[in-house]
């Protein structure tokens, strides 16, 4: 009998601890750090999840996050951070592929999700 891929992966992939899950939603998220820095993209959450899934200890993950965060900019430095709510009220195809209006788009899509 063949086992499903998800059954195999669930035995290999480590789960996220409550501490790591909480920090992903708060301390290490784009609510705290801007999505970009020096024309690069913020991949803090990706690195944290990858390390956790590979079985790294919470201490190692926290060390990685602290070091990575040193180069990031605060979310409040984004031009659209403080007045993002309600600026985009419908899908705007002109923003596709653009590196702008992140917090305005985030606010719009959070509103769309909460409608349903």
Secondary structure, DSSP 8 states (H G I E B T S, - for coil): ----HHHHHHHHS----HHHHHHHHTTTSTTTB-SEETTEE--HHHHHHHHHHTT--HHHHHHHHHHHHTT--BGGGSTTSTT-TTS--S--GGGTT-S--HHHHHHHHHHHHHH-
